[in-house]
Amino acid sequence: MNIQVETSKLLKPIAQPNLSKTRIHLSVFDSISEDAHIPIIYVYRTPTPSNAALELGLREVLSCYREVGGRLGTDDKGKRVILLNDEGIMFVEAYADCTLDESQLLIKPSEEHLLSFHPCLDSPTALAQVQLTRFTCGSLVVGFSMNHMVCDGFSASQFLVAWGQACRGTMSIATSTLRDRTIFTPRNPPRFEFEHNGIEFRNKNEDCKFSEATEEMIIMHKLHFTLEQLDEIKSKASLDFGTKCSYSMFESLMAYVWRSVARACSSADDGDCYKGTCLRIAVNGRRRMRPAIPDEYFGNVVLWAYPRAGMKEIVSKPIGYAAKIIHETVGNMNEEYFKSFIDFASCRVDEGDLVPKMNFTDSDACLNLNIDSWLKFPFSDMDFGEGKPVMFKPSCRIWGGQIYVVPSYIGDGRIDVYVTLSKNQLSSLKEILHAID
């Protein structure tokens, strides 16, 4: 499959901007997010709207979400801001030289092919990028990426759904109060009830550790779970230790994946180098604070839970052991924790030599898995007027140990889990999977 770019331009809002506000200060949650684009793709079978119709709808949405068409900058005190200068997003039109089915995109896409559905992702200036790639059969791939400092995945999905609504003529715009990033103010007096240095922040001179696997060794693999398998996993996790517990489907599935990956990594590497294992689970704080943050709020409201255990215990004990650790750790990410973080990030970070901690730096954990769940995001509702996508998925790997959890495009409650590991570890994982003992 060869993809040829036909046009590339900056797409600006269709309406005249409101010049009463020229910049937005990043919130404490925005400031600890990655200054990097997170790419995804949507796949649509023919019939699909024209590129002109999609472009017009996107320009209409940009008139309402001015942050997306702006640029990152700093104020006179050096604080990060989003400049509302309406410079626009990158908009690319491209064409593939084959049909969608001939491309094998829905079956087994290569990373090279996935990346070809995006403009360059290497530190782009534009805060969002869109590439429309047409196949000879008329099918369409929409490659989308947005800088994580602008918003989290939940808000990005709201933006994409609004784009679809604009194309259908049904878009309703959130009120201005839901776009106010100054709502996360510290308490008076501030209370630091939890340790945040080493969790959300690190010392500036602290070394950051990434996966030791080289670029060539890392592969993203999809694990597909049917309803029957999910029910069995949830039932097994809840009945372990002879006491029926109420673990969610997500907690049960992540416990199963955690143990399976731990067993695979231990087998592939003989288990000699492993001391412990840790998950990093993104937690949406909108419903965890009081008053709750409306779903329509546009920005970041995410912190991370870190379930930890000994490698030996995760590998040898039942699924319920891991599910219990996940349940308790995520449950501790409550209103008190989020407010303590707001106080610390607002009042203590500038006093010390601290910077956001973007990845694992825990020397005691040798198997680190970063988990992003998209199960509750309405990504699949991005309908441009000709139907919902037949597939949406993350479109490139980030590092070893990255895991995405998404609703399967097949529907009816099935789940796909994208796991990024080395070739040897994935080979072991395939042998271990679906043995729910």
Phi, psi and omega in degrees: 000124175247137180243127181248123177281128180262314180221152178211127183203167172270125182263125184251164180300152181278333184261159175294133183290155172274107187276007181290341179227123186253351180200159177232126176286139177292143176281173179296332178284321176299320188293337179262005178273161183289138172275068185204155179275138175253114186263142174220163174231149171242141179240129180235132173276155178297146005279151179225154178296161177289159176300324180297319179293320179293321179295317180297317178297321180293322177296325178293318179295321179296335177293335181262324179257073186293336178303321186294325180269009180266202180219151174284143178203196178225154175269187184290351176257006179084009179279142181289137179222163168258119179279122180273066185259001176053037178287342171100170178254159177285128183231119186236137172248130183219165182223138176261152185266026181207175175280166178299316181294322179294334182287341183065017184298322182282348185255298183211077180286145174273159179297322179301318179293319181298317180292336180287351176271011179229150164296178181302130180261007183274089177052057178290151179286317179297142183280347175215152180222141178228134172232124175261117180244118181264138173263164183296338179276355182097351177292163190224138168246126175257112174265124185229140172214149179217145176296129185294338179289341178286317182194165175272179183298325180297315179290323178300322179294326177295319178298316182293320177297321178297324176299315177298318179296321179298319179293332179267354180077026183236017186287134172242133188264135177295150180291161185296334181294337180277001179246009184274109182274004179267007184286345183267079184258146179290155176286162180234108359281157178292150178232123180258088188271349181224163179274120181248340174285119186102348177251287176271340182231161176218162174294142186303326184268004180287137178288143176256134182250128173250176177303138180283347179295140180284163182307319185290338185275344190270136180225143172262129183232140180264129172254124182254130181240123178281170178299320181297317179294318179296318178297320180294318179297315181296318179295318180295317180296321185285336184260355179299150179070013175076003179237126182285120178249161181252082176265143180289167177299319180297312181299318181294315182294318180292327175297318179295315179295317180303310181294320181296315180293320179299318178295319180295316181292322178295319179291317184291331184244017178066002174070006186287330188266000187266127175256316183209178180216146186216140172258153172235104188250123177290131183239121178284122184269001186302316182268358184265349179256159178233124356293156181296147176279126182302146178302333183283352179301133182254110181160197178258135172219054187233135166235181186233136172264147184234076173298134183228151176197166172286143180302318183298319181291317180297319183290321190264334186271164181296166181302324182300333178297311179292321180298321180296318179296315179298313182301313183289320183291315178294324179297333178286349177277070187256190182301319181298320181293314181297320180290324176297320177298316180301317179297313182296312182294331182276328191243339187249333187297317182291338181285329182252179180265064187247146175226160179300141178264110188266350185203180180293137171225027184267109183288345182276345181251125183258340175245104182247127181237125179261116188248123173242119179259126177250019187296329184257009178272138181277040180303320185289352178272009179282090183247119181273003179119350180241014178118164182281162180293151175274348177197142164219143185199160169297143189247007169200155179281159180246303177201168178300134180095359177284133179229128173248136178243117186225154172295137178293141178294346175292330177092200178050036173088358178290157185229140172250135177240118179265119184246132180248110182219178175286164180300317181295318180293319179295323177299317177292322181298319181298329179285332186271328190302151174066022168255085188272079182256000000 
